[in-house]
Amino acid sequence: MKIKPLHDRVIVKRLAEEEKTKGGIIIPESAKETPAEGKVIAVGPGRSEDGKVHPLGVKVNDRIIFSKYAGTEIKVEGEEFLIMKEEDILGVVEK
């Protein structure tokens, strides 16, 4: 990828939503919601406060949950990503 986020921003690749429910019901495209879960692709150096740079709480390859309308959609080399501030991230999914 040829883009690097600045300050406290991260680049996220949305994870695809499940095609079927646990009970085996297939979900049609029209009924699917925009996924609010993704994988961190790149992180900025951190936020500046009092002349110091504080590193972000997420790192590359973290699986995260973010608010539904968070970030700005961008297209890089034919792939869609979101670029968002760290404050739009609600949590990290632990393995």
MOPAC internal coordinates of N, CA, C and O (Angstrom, degrees):
PM7 1SCF
backbone

  N    0.0000 0     0.00 0     0.00 0    0    0    0
  C    1.4421 1     0.00 0     0.00 0    1    0    0
  C    1.5209 1   107.93 1     0.00 0    2    1    0
  O    1.2310 1   120.88 1   -36.51 1    3    2    1
  N    1.3173 1   115.92 1   143.49 1    3    2    1
  C    1.4546 1   120.26 1  -176.04 1    5    3    2
  C    1.5179 1   112.31 1  -111.47 1    6    5    3
  O    1.2310 1   120.35 1  -139.53 1    7    6    5
  N    1.3092 1   116.94 1    40.47 1    7    6    5
  C    1.4576 1   121.05 1   177.64 1    9    7    6
  C    1.5202 1   108.99 1  -141.03 1   10    9    7
  O    1.2310 1   121.10 1   -42.97 1   11   10    9
  N    1.3258 1   115.51 1   137.03 1   11   10    9
  C    1.4589 1   121.17 1  -178.93 1   13   11   10
  C    1.5236 1   107.97 1  -124.60 1   14   13   11
  O    1.2310 1   119.63 1   -55.64 1   15   14   13
  N    1.3325 1   118.32 1   124.36 1   15   14   13
  C    1.4569 1   120.20 1  -179.62 1   17   15   14
  C    1.5354 1   111.34 1   -71.47 1   18   17   15
  O    1.2310 1   121.04 1   -28.68 1   19   18   17
  N    1.3167 1   115.62 1   151.32 1   19   18   17
  C    1.4569 1   121.59 1   178.76 1   21   19   18
  C    1.5237 1   110.63 1  -103.97 1   22   21   19
  O    1.2310 1   121.03 1   -22.96 1   23   22   21
  N    1.3169 1   115.63 1   157.04 1   23   22   21
  C    1.4630 1   124.57 1   174.34 1   25   23   22
  C    1.5290 1   112.28 1    51.92 1   26   25   23
  O    1.2310 1   120.43 1    57.30 1   27   26   25
  N    1.3360 1   116.78 1  -122.70 1   27   26   25
  C    1.4771 1   120.22 1  -174.96 1   29   27   26
  C    1.5241 1   111.79 1  -101.57 1   30   29   27
  O    1.2310 1   120.64 1  -145.01 1   31   30   29
  N    1.3159 1   116.38 1    34.99 1   31   30   29
  C    1.4648 1   120.10 1  -179.83 1   33   31   30
  C    1.5253 1   111.15 1  -103.12 1   34   33   31
  O    1.2310 1   121.64 1   -26.47 1   35   34   33
  N    1.3338 1   114.47 1   153.53 1   35   34   33
  C    1.4644 1   120.92 1   177.96 1   37   35   34
  C    1.5260 1   108.76 1  -131.39 1   38   37   35
  O    1.2310 1   120.75 1   -27.45 1   39   38   37
  N    1.3198 1   116.17 1   152.55 1   39   38   37
  C    1.4586 1   121.77 1   174.38 1   41   39   38
  C    1.5229 1   107.06 1  -106.51 1   42   41   39
  O    1.2310 1   121.21 1   -50.26 1   43   42   41
  N    1.3283 1   115.30 1   129.74 1   43   42   41
  C    1.4657 1   122.14 1  -173.19 1   45   43   42
  C    1.5228 1   110.22 1  -126.06 1   46   45   43
  O    1.2310 1   121.01 1   -41.18 1   47   46   45
  N    1.3104 1   115.67 1   138.82 1   47   46   45
  C    1.4721 1   122.70 1   172.50 1   49   47   46
  C    1.5211 1   106.11 1  -103.32 1   50   49   47
  O    1.2310 1   120.74 1   -60.01 1   51   50   49
  N    1.3425 1   116.18 1   119.99 1   51   50   49
  C    1.4689 1   119.54 1   178.68 1   53   51   50
  C    1.5226 1   110.21 1   -62.02 1   54   53   51
  O    1.2310 1   120.75 1   -38.59 1   55   54   53
  N    1.3231 1   116.18 1   141.41 1   55   54   53
  C    1.4645 1   121.25 1   174.54 1   57   55   54
  C    1.5200 1   108.18 1   -90.49 1   58   57   55
  O    1.2310 1   120.52 1   -38.99 1   59   58   57
  N    1.3082 1   116.61 1   141.01 1   59   58   57
  C    1.4635 1   121.87 1  -178.51 1   61   59   58
  C    1.5164 1   110.36 1   -67.07 1   62   61   59
  O    1.2310 1   121.40 1   -37.75 1   63   62   61
  N    1.3107 1   114.92 1   142.25 1   63   62   61
  C    1.4559 1   120.63 1   177.57 1   65   63   62
  C    1.5159 1   109.23 1   -78.31 1   66   65   63
  O    1.2310 1   120.98 1   -26.80 1   67   66   65
  N    1.3137 1   115.74 1   153.20 1   67   66   65
  C    1.4615 1   121.35 1   179.92 1   69   67   66
  C    1.5273 1   110.86 1   -59.83 1   70   69   67
  O    1.2310 1   120.75 1   -39.12 1   71   70   69
  N    1.3247 1   116.17 1   140.88 1   71   70   69
  C    1.4640 1   122.18 1   178.37 1   73   71   70
  C    1.5266 1   111.61 1   -80.92 1   74   73   71
  O    1.2310 1   120.57 1   155.01 1   75   74   73
  N    1.3531 1   116.52 1   -24.99 1   75   74   73
  C    1.4632 1   122.12 1  -177.40 1   77   75   74
  C    1.5174 1   109.65 1  -129.97 1   78   77   75
  O    1.2310 1   121.04 1   -27.14 1   79   78   77
  N    1.3250 1   115.63 1   152.86 1   79   78   77
  C    1.4539 1   119.71 1   172.75 1   81   79   78
  C    1.5312 1   108.17 1   -80.86 1   82   81   79
  O    1.2310 1   120.68 1    -8.58 1   83   82   81
  N    1.3142 1   116.30 1   171.42 1   83   82   81
  C    1.4652 1   120.12 1   179.15 1   85   83   82
  C    1.5281 1   110.99 1   -63.15 1   86   85   83
  O    1.2310 1   120.12 1   153.57 1   87   86   85
  N    1.3341 1   117.37 1   -26.43 1   87   86   85
  C    1.4557 1   121.99 1   179.21 1   89   87   86
  C    1.5183 1   113.38 1   -83.32 1   90   89   87
  O    1.2310 1   120.08 1   178.29 1   91   90   89
  N    1.3446 1   117.46 1    -1.71 1   91   90   89
  C    1.4498 1   121.42 1   176.82 1   93   91   90
  C    1.5211 1   115.44 1    95.39 1   94   93   91
  O    1.2310 1   120.04 1  -175.07 1   95   94   93
  N    1.3283 1   117.53 1     4.93 1   95   94   93
  C    1.4653 1   120.58 1   179.37 1   97   95   94
  C    1.5236 1   108.59 1   -78.70 1   98   97   95
  O    1.2310 1   120.25 1   -50.49 1   99   98   97
  N    1.3305 1   117.13 1   129.51 1   99   98   97
  C    1.4566 1   121.82 1   179.55 1  101   99   98
  C    1.5227 1   108.99 1   -82.88 1  102  101   99
  O    1.2310 1   121.01 1   -49.86 1  103  102  101
  N    1.3326 1   115.67 1   130.14 1  103  102  101
  C    1.4554 1   121.52 1  -178.29 1  105  103  102
  C    1.5306 1   109.09 1   -93.07 1  106  105  103
  O    1.2310 1   119.79 1   -58.70 1  107  106  105
  N    1.3489 1   118.00 1   121.30 1  107  106  105
  C    1.4676 1   119.52 1   178.63 1  109  107  106
  C    1.5304 1   111.33 1   -71.57 1  110  109  107
  O    1.2310 1   120.27 1   -24.35 1  111  110  109
  N    1.3305 1   117.09 1   155.65 1  111  110  109
  C    1.4724 1   123.19 1  -179.41 1  113  111  110
  C    1.5221 1   111.85 1   -52.98 1  114  113  111
  O    1.2310 1   120.22 1   138.99 1  115  114  113
  N    1.3281 1   117.19 1   -41.01 1  115  114  113
  C    1.4643 1   121.01 1  -176.17 1  117  115  114
  C    1.5266 1   112.84 1   -66.91 1  118  117  115
  O    1.2310 1   119.33 1   159.25 1  119  118  117
  N    1.3179 1   118.88 1   -20.75 1  119  118  117
  C    1.4601 1   122.22 1  -177.55 1  121  119  118
  C    1.5241 1   112.58 1   -97.01 1  122  121  119
  O    1.2310 1   120.17 1   171.34 1  123  122  121
  N    1.3159 1   117.27 1    -8.66 1  123  122  121
  C    1.4615 1   120.01 1  -178.18 1  125  123  122
  C    1.5172 1   111.18 1   -75.99 1  126  125  123
  O    1.2310 1   121.39 1   -36.47 1  127  126  125
  N    1.3213 1   114.95 1   143.53 1  127  126  125
  C    1.4576 1   120.43 1   174.87 1  129  127  126
  C    1.5272 1   108.28 1   -95.39 1  130  129  127
  O    1.2310 1   121.17 1   -20.32 1  131  130  129
  N    1.3143 1   115.36 1   159.68 1  131  130  129
  C    1.4601 1   119.91 1   176.02 1  133  131  130
  C    1.5192 1   108.02 1   -66.03 1  134  133  131
  O    1.2310 1   119.83 1   -53.34 1  135  134  133
  N    1.3241 1   117.93 1   126.66 1  135  134  133
  C    1.4610 1   119.26 1  -178.50 1  137  135  134
  C    1.5238 1   111.80 1   -63.69 1  138  137  135
  O    1.2310 1   120.69 1   -39.76 1  139  138  137
  N    1.3186 1   116.29 1   140.24 1  139  138  137
  C    1.4555 1   122.03 1   177.56 1  141  139  138
  C    1.5239 1   109.40 1  -110.91 1  142  141  139
  O    1.2310 1   121.23 1  -149.30 1  143  142  141
  N    1.3218 1   115.25 1    30.70 1  143  142  141
  C    1.4547 1   121.70 1   179.73 1  145  143  142
  C    1.5184 1   106.95 1  -131.76 1  146  145  143
  O    1.2310 1   120.75 1   -37.68 1  147  146  145
  N    1.3231 1   116.18 1   142.32 1  147  146  145
  C    1.4517 1   118.74 1  -178.67 1  149  147  146
  C    1.5137 1   112.84 1  -159.01 1  150  149  147
  O    1.2310 1   121.80 1    -0.20 1  151  150  149
  N    1.3222 1   114.16 1   179.80 1  151  150  149
  C    1.4612 1   122.22 1  -179.28 1  153  151  150
  C    1.5257 1   107.70 1  -117.21 1  154  153  151
  O    1.2310 1   120.68 1   -47.75 1  155  154  153
  N    1.3282 1   116.30 1   132.25 1  155  154  153
  C    1.4573 1   121.29 1  -179.91 1  157  155  154
  C    1.5282 1   108.80 1   -73.74 1  158  157  155
  O    1.2310 1   120.78 1   -55.20 1  159  158  157
  N    1.3291 1   116.11 1   124.80 1  159  158  157
  C    1.4607 1   122.61 1  -178.56 1  161  159  158
  C    1.5265 1   111.13 1   -98.08 1  162  161  159
  O    1.2310 1   120.46 1   141.90 1  163  162  161
  N    1.3422 1   116.72 1   -38.10 1  163  162  161
  C    1.4691 1   121.45 1  -179.64 1  165  163  162
  C    1.5209 1   109.20 1  -153.28 1  166  165  163
  O    1.2310 1   120.46 1   -29.42 1  167  166  165
  N    1.3332 1   116.73 1   150.58 1  167  166  165
  C    1.4624 1   121.70 1   177.91 1  169  167  166
  C    1.5229 1   109.95 1  -128.46 1  170  169  167
  O    1.2310 1   121.36 1   -30.41 1  171  170  169
  N    1.3198 1   115.00 1   149.59 1  171  170  169
  C    1.4552 1   120.87 1   175.27 1  173  171  170
  C    1.5218 1   110.16 1   -77.45 1  174  173  171
  O    1.2310 1   119.96 1    -4.71 1  175  174  173
  N    1.3289 1   117.67 1   175.29 1  175  174  173
  C    1.4615 1   121.02 1  -177.47 1  177  175  174
  C    1.5224 1   114.18 1   -69.70 1  178  177  175
  O    1.2310 1   119.65 1   156.94 1  179  178  177
  N    1.3253 1   118.26 1   -23.06 1  179  178  177
  C    1.4590 1   121.21 1   179.56 1  181  179  178
  C    1.5083 1   111.12 1   134.41 1  182  181  179
  O    1.2310 1   121.23 1    -2.69 1  183  182  181
  N    1.3275 1   115.26 1   177.31 1  183  182  181
  C    1.4624 1   119.62 1  -179.48 1  185  183  182
  C    1.5238 1   110.20 1   -95.75 1  186  185  183
  O    1.2310 1   120.93 1   -34.26 1  187  186  185
  N    1.3148 1   115.82 1   145.74 1  187  186  185
  C    1.4628 1   121.36 1  -179.16 1  189  187  186
  C    1.5223 1   110.07 1   -96.45 1  190  189  187
  O    1.2310 1   121.15 1   -52.08 1  191  190  189
  N    1.3031 1   115.40 1   127.92 1  191  190  189
  C    1.4650 1   122.30 1   174.97 1  193  191  190
  C    1.5108 1   108.08 1  -142.82 1  194  193  191
  O    1.2310 1   120.69 1   -48.68 1  195  194  193
  N    1.3007 1   116.29 1   131.32 1  195  194  193
  C    1.4672 1   122.30 1   177.76 1  197  195  194
  C    1.5274 1   112.10 1    54.92 1  198  197  195
  O    1.2310 1   120.44 1  -144.89 1  199  198  197
  N    1.3214 1   116.76 1    35.11 1  199  198  197
  C    1.4626 1   120.64 1   178.33 1  201  199  198
  C    1.5231 1   114.49 1    77.87 1  202  201  199
  O    1.2310 1   119.85 1  -175.38 1  203  202  201
  N    1.3347 1   117.89 1     4.62 1  203  202  201
  C    1.4629 1   122.04 1   179.28 1  205  203  202
  C    1.5204 1   109.23 1  -116.08 1  206  205  203
  O    1.2310 1   120.73 1   -31.20 1  207  206  205
  N    1.3196 1   116.20 1   148.80 1  207  206  205
  C    1.4641 1   121.03 1   176.62 1  209  207  206
  C    1.5188 1   108.66 1   -99.17 1  210  209  207
  O    1.2310 1   121.07 1   -58.37 1  211  210  209
  N    1.3284 1   115.56 1   121.63 1  211  210  209
  C    1.4617 1   121.63 1   179.14 1  213  211  210
  C    1.5241 1   108.18 1  -100.28 1  214  213  211
  O    1.2310 1   119.66 1   -57.22 1  215  214  213
  N    1.3423 1   118.25 1   122.78 1  215  214  213
  C    1.4687 1   120.58 1  -177.96 1  217  215  214
  C    1.5280 1   111.74 1   -64.41 1  218  217  215
  O    1.2310 1   120.99 1   -22.34 1  219  218  217
  N    1.3208 1   115.71 1   157.66 1  219  218  217
  C    1.4619 1   121.32 1  -179.56 1  221  219  218
  C    1.5236 1   111.32 1   -76.73 1  222  221  219
  O    1.2310 1   121.18 1   -20.86 1  223  222  221
  N    1.3218 1   115.35 1   159.14 1  223  222  221
  C    1.4636 1   121.37 1   179.85 1  225  223  222
  C    1.5166 1   113.71 1   -85.32 1  226  225  223
  O    1.2310 1   120.00 1   179.52 1  227  226  225
  N    1.3245 1   117.60 1    -0.48 1  227  226  225
  C    1.4654 1   121.49 1   177.70 1  229  227  226
  C    1.5170 1   108.86 1  -121.42 1  230  229  227
  O    1.2310 1   121.18 1   -20.51 1  231  230  229
  N    1.3320 1   115.35 1   159.49 1  231  230  229
  C    1.4643 1   119.86 1   179.45 1  233  231  230
  C    1.5251 1   108.99 1  -135.52 1  234  233  231
  O    1.2310 1   120.62 1   -11.43 1  235  234  233
  N    1.3100 1   116.42 1   168.57 1  235  234  233
  C    1.4548 1   122.45 1   179.47 1  237  235  234
  C    1.5343 1   109.62 1   -57.17 1  238  237  235
  O    1.2310 1   120.69 1   -41.09 1  239  238  237
  N    1.3096 1   116.28 1   138.91 1  239  238  237
  C    1.4714 1   126.47 1  -179.24 1  241  239  238
  C    1.5259 1   114.49 1    79.82 1  242  241  239
  O    1.2310 1   119.18 1   179.59 1  243  242  241
  N    1.3395 1   119.18 1    -0.41 1  243  242  241
  C    1.4604 1   120.32 1   174.15 1  245  243  242
  C    1.5241 1   108.81 1   -67.48 1  246  245  243
  O    1.2310 1   121.07 1   -37.47 1  247  246  245
  N    1.3235 1   115.55 1   142.53 1  247  246  245
  C    1.4644 1   121.15 1   174.01 1  249  247  246
  C    1.5217 1   106.30 1   -95.94 1  250  249  247
  O    1.2310 1   120.45 1   -57.12 1  251  250  249
  N    1.3304 1   116.74 1   122.88 1  251  250  249
  C    1.4578 1   120.45 1  -172.14 1  253  251  250
  C    1.5230 1   112.00 1  -124.20 1  254  253  251
  O    1.2310 1   121.53 1   -17.81 1  255  254  253
  N    1.3204 1   114.69 1   162.19 1  255  254  253
  C    1.4605 1   122.95 1   171.53 1  257  255  254
  C    1.5197 1   105.88 1  -117.56 1  258  257  255
  O    1.2310 1   121.04 1   -46.34 1  259  258  257
  N    1.3376 1   115.61 1   133.66 1  259  258  257
  C    1.4560 1   119.54 1  -178.08 1  261  259  258
  C    1.5170 1   110.03 1  -132.26 1  262  261  259
  O    1.2310 1   120.72 1   -16.28 1  263  262  261
  N    1.3183 1   116.23 1   163.72 1  263  262  261
  C    1.4606 1   119.96 1  -179.30 1  265  263  262
  C    1.5227 1   110.47 1   -64.05 1  266  265  263
  O    1.2310 1   120.77 1   -29.78 1  267  266  265
  N    1.3129 1   116.14 1   150.22 1  267  266  265
  C    1.4566 1   123.67 1  -170.08 1  269  267  266
  C    1.5303 1   114.15 1   -54.95 1  270  269  267
  O    1.2310 1   119.93 1   138.89 1  271  270  269
  N    1.3147 1   117.74 1   -41.11 1  271  270  269
  C    1.4593 1   121.03 1  -176.92 1  273  271  270
  C    1.5242 1   112.26 1  -106.60 1  274  273  271
  O    1.2310 1   120.22 1  -154.81 1  275  274  273
  N    1.3093 1   117.19 1    25.19 1  275  274  273
  C    1.4662 1   122.07 1  -176.66 1  277  275  274
  C    1.5221 1   111.52 1   -74.45 1  278  277  275
  O    1.2310 1   121.56 1   -30.23 1  279  278  277
  N    1.3000 1   114.62 1   149.77 1  279  278  277
  C    1.4532 1   120.90 1   169.48 1  281  279  278
  C    1.5124 1   115.98 1    77.16 1  282  281  279
  O    1.2310 1   122.40 1    -3.93 1  283  282  281
  N    1.3159 1   113.01 1   176.07 1  283  282  281
  C    1.4490 1   123.05 1   178.72 1  285  283  282
  C    1.5178 1   107.93 1  -119.30 1  286  285  283
  O    1.2310 1   120.71 1   -50.91 1  287  286  285
  N    1.3157 1   116.24 1   129.09 1  287  286  285
  C    1.4672 1   119.95 1   179.94 1  289  287  286
  C    1.5177 1   109.32 1   -75.78 1  290  289  287
  O    1.2310 1   120.99 1   -45.89 1  291  290  289
  N    1.3391 1   115.70 1   134.11 1  291  290  289
  C    1.4575 1   122.06 1   176.81 1  293  291  290
  C    1.5211 1   108.35 1  -132.56 1  294  293  291
  O    1.2310 1   120.88 1   -22.32 1  295  294  293
  N    1.3181 1   115.92 1   157.68 1  295  294  293
  C    1.4502 1   121.03 1   177.42 1  297  295  294
  C    1.5231 1   107.32 1  -123.68 1  298  297  295
  O    1.2310 1   120.55 1   -57.55 1  299  298  297
  N    1.3365 1   116.56 1   122.45 1  299  298  297
  C    1.4562 1   122.46 1  -179.12 1  301  299  298
  C    1.5205 1   107.80 1  -127.96 1  302  301  299
  O    1.2310 1   120.80 1   -57.29 1  303  302  301
  N    1.3191 1   116.08 1   122.71 1  303  302  301
  C    1.4660 1   122.14 1   179.11 1  305  303  302
  C    1.5334 1   111.79 1    51.61 1  306  305  303
  O    1.2310 1   120.69 1  -140.19 1  307  306  305
  N    1.3346 1   116.29 1    39.81 1  307  306  305
  C    1.4570 1   121.31 1   176.75 1  309  307  306
  C    1.5210 1   115.55 1    82.49 1  310  309  307
  O    1.2310 1   119.63 1   177.05 1  311  310  309
  N    1.3286 1   118.31 1    -2.95 1  311  310  309
  C    1.4637 1   121.49 1   179.34 1  313  311  310
  C    1.5176 1   109.77 1  -107.89 1  314  313  311
  O    1.2310 1   120.77 1   -33.66 1  315  314  313
  N    1.3432 1   116.13 1   146.34 1  315  314  313
  C    1.4532 1   121.04 1   179.81 1  317  315  314
  C    1.5227 1   110.62 1   -96.10 1  318  317  315
  O    1.2310 1   121.63 1   -44.14 1  319  318  317
  N    1.3316 1   114.49 1   135.86 1  319  318  317
  C    1.4611 1   122.58 1   179.14 1  321  319  318
  C    1.5167 1   109.00 1  -136.46 1  322  321  319
  O    1.2310 1   121.05 1   -12.36 1  323  322  321
  N    1.3165 1   115.61 1   167.64 1  323  322  321
  C    1.4567 1   122.45 1   170.87 1  325  323  322
  C    1.5170 1   107.81 1  -116.27 1  326  325  323
  O    1.2310 1   120.55 1   -39.71 1  327  326  325
  N    1.3201 1   116.56 1   140.29 1  327  326  325
  C    1.4551 1   119.89 1   171.76 1  329  327  326
  C    1.5208 1   105.62 1  -117.01 1  330  329  327
  O    1.2310 1   120.79 1   -55.73 1  331  330  329
  N    1.3333 1   116.10 1   124.27 1  331  330  329
  C    1.4599 1   120.49 1  -173.92 1  333  331  330
  C    1.5103 1   111.69 1  -142.88 1  334  333  331
  O    1.2310 1   121.13 1   -17.87 1  335  334  333
  N    1.3223 1   115.45 1   162.13 1  335  334  333
  C    1.4569 1   121.17 1   175.34 1  337  335  334
  C    1.5234 1   108.86 1   -78.56 1  338  337  335
  O    1.2310 1   121.41 1   -25.00 1  339  338  337
  N    1.3033 1   114.91 1   155.00 1  339  338  337
  C    1.4654 1   119.67 1   179.43 1  341  339  338
  C    1.5293 1   111.25 1   -59.73 1  342  341  339
  O    1.2310 1   119.69 1   147.59 1  343  342  341
  N    1.3120 1   118.20 1   -32.41 1  343  342  341
  C    1.4644 1   120.71 1  -177.84 1  345  343  342
  C    1.5305 1   113.23 1   -66.49 1  346  345  343
  O    1.2310 1   119.99 1   162.85 1  347  346  345
  N    1.3494 1   117.63 1   -17.15 1  347  346  345
  C    1.4649 1   120.75 1   177.20 1  349  347  346
  C    1.5292 1   112.34 1   -80.81 1  350  349  347
  O    1.2310 1   120.21 1   169.83 1  351  350  349
  N    1.3173 1   117.20 1   -10.17 1  351  350  349
  C    1.4712 1   121.87 1   179.50 1  353  351  350
  C    1.5259 1   108.17 1   -84.27 1  354  353  351
  O    1.2310 1   120.89 1   -54.20 1  355  354  353
  N    1.3274 1   115.91 1   125.80 1  355  354  353
  C    1.4591 1   121.53 1  -177.23 1  357  355  354
  C    1.5180 1   112.81 1   -88.14 1  358  357  355
  O    1.2310 1   120.34 1   149.61 1  359  358  357
  N    1.3361 1   116.96 1   -30.39 1  359  358  357
  C    1.4525 1   119.19 1  -178.46 1  361  359  358
  C    1.5134 1   112.30 1  -177.06 1  362  361  359
  O    1.2310 1   121.34 1   -13.78 1  363  362  361
  N    1.3233 1   115.03 1   166.22 1  363  362  361
  C    1.4630 1   122.79 1   177.74 1  365  363  362
  C    1.5265 1   107.23 1  -109.84 1  366  365  363
  O    1.2310 1   120.31 1   -49.90 1  367  366  365
  N    1.3271 1   117.01 1   130.10 1  367  366  365
  C    1.4553 1   121.55 1   178.18 1  369  367  366
  C    1.5077 1   107.89 1   -81.10 1  370  369  367
  O    1.2310 1   120.60 1   -60.57 1  371  370  369
  N    1.3212 1   116.46 1   119.43 1  371  370  369
  C    1.4680 1   120.52 1  -179.35 1  373  371  370
  C    1.5111 1   109.85 1   -88.82 1  374  373  371
  O    1.2310 1   121.39 1   -32.99 1  375  374  373
  N    1.2994 1   114.95 1   147.01 1  375  374  373
  C    1.4778 1   121.22 1  -177.44 1  377  375  374
  C    1.4893 1   111.44 1   -83.88 1  378  377  375
  O    1.2310 1   120.10 1   180.00 1  379  378  377

